[in-house]
Amino acid sequence: MEQIDLKPFLEPFIKGLVRLTVKEFLDTRPQPDIRQIDIIDGKELMTRLAISEPTLIRWRKRGKVPFMEIGSSIRYDWFKVLEALEKKGGKHG
């Protein structure tokens, strides 16, 4: 009986199967949170929200906006501020 060399057929098939398996894995795995980090100072936050400094101080004291202290400086994560304001019903109040 004559032997048939399957290597020319199997190699592309196996390569295609591996590619498909890897693609399916990459397409179905959970995606990490890739939001950008945007750390800003109070002046920039006041500009973006169109609020005054007394309002910002009041909001910070009341816990309306999250902030971080870095040494003697206060900074804000823009995206966390937006989330906090949305949860509390907007920038008024």
Buried (B, 14 or more C-beta within 10 A) or exposed (E): EEEEEEEEEEEEEEEEEEEEEEEEEEEEEEEEEEEEEBEBEBEBBBEBBEBEEEBBEEBBEEEBBEBEEEEEEBBBBBEBBBEBBEEBEEBEE
